[in-house]
Amino acid sequence: MRLKLIRLGLDAFHVLRAHRVLTSFARGRGLVLMLHRVRPASGDPFQPNAHLEVTPEFLAAALGRVRSAGIPIVGMDEAARRLADPADGSRFVVVTFDDGYRDNYEHAWPILKAAGAPFTIFVATGLVNGTANFWWATLEEVVRRADRIRVDRDGTPLDLPARTPGEKHAAMKTLGRWIEPLPESRKDATIRALAETHGVDIPALLAANIMDWNEIAAMAADPLVTIGGHTVSHPALARLPATAALREMVDGAAEIGRRLGRRPVHFAYPYGYARAAGQREFELAARAGFRTAVTTRPGMLPRAQEAAGAMTALPRLSLNGNFQSVRYLDVFLSGAPFAIHAGLKRIARTPALASTIGFRRRPVHPFDEVAGRNDP
């Protein structure tokens, strides 16, 4: 229902052209677009992670729409240069991919190369090396294979039917809302136990879905491609002690440097929402030597005078499976939804004002954010 309401609002913006009225003061410097997977549409009725993917056709259409709006697509190096230059007020768009999925190599790269569009892939080295738990995809595979899932949830037995697509979606939601917020060590143990019980080989799952180093090196050799850091094991950094969080950043970057001959200077926080990456992590990213770092917090890029202290806290817009329409991209490029979003946040932070107008912010579970439900 919430997604339907968001789409309805975006459709209203587009039909009424209301976003054009707000463009002059809301558009900022432009956008960093965040994607994960690019692959042909599937008819599988059980796709709990479908929000993480778009079709090749939509990616091509989105690139064309940005270009037709007269907005250049630039790489992260050029974006950092422009953000730091007070004399440069030009708008631009950056295209980024998280994690290192093989379909970036197979489907996204040819489209971007044909368009001459620079892009960045943020690589989590543990996913490539087969050591990370890949929890969201592992859990999907567990539920896909099972007819019923029995597990102990913090001392309470869970018995979840998983025969039909509807039951599988319900089981995935129940398990995801429990597992995602767990401390990283418990999350790892819980996912690996579920995988073992249901015969899911995590390294094999990773090998089937994530690029290997040869594929990453081939892409890195393309002048259009930048490889960025994304930690080793893809943890929610804010849940780790500072030393462990810094080590994830530094070790991931060092591994990429060893494999490719160049240490990355750009970084993406895993998950990237407020409870996974905050001010401490922004400062750690600077200490780790990253020139820029991107979140998943929605927003337009800041102007030069605002960017000086925010280069390791840059916002992004998720181009995801929930919003595969170029008309939505038109609205996002205007900056209007982000201006309204920021206004609502200010209201929520002012109790007296919120009470006066009857505004009540709905609590959001972290799994809802991971699932892309807060991306717009």
Buried (B, 14 or more C-beta within 10 A) or exposed (E): EEEEEBBEBBBEBBEEEBBBEBBEEBBBBBBBBBBBBBBEBEEEEBBBBBBBBBBBEBBBBBBEBBBEEEBBBBBBBBBBEBBBEEEEEEBBBBBBBBBBBBBBBBBBBEBBBEBEBBBBBBBBBBBBBBBBBBBBBBBBBBBBEBEEBEBEEEEEEBEBBBEEEEBBBBBBBBBBBBBBBBEBEEBBEBBBEBBEEBEBBBEEBBBEBBBBBEBBBEBBEEEBBBBBBBBBBBBBBBBBEBEEBBBBBBBBBBBBBEBBEEBBBBBBBBBBBBEBBBEEBBBBBBEBBBBBBBBBBBBBBBEBEEBEEBBBBBBBBBBBBBBBBBBBBBBBBBBBBBBBBBEEEEBEEEEEEBEEEEEEEEEBBBBBBBBBBBBB
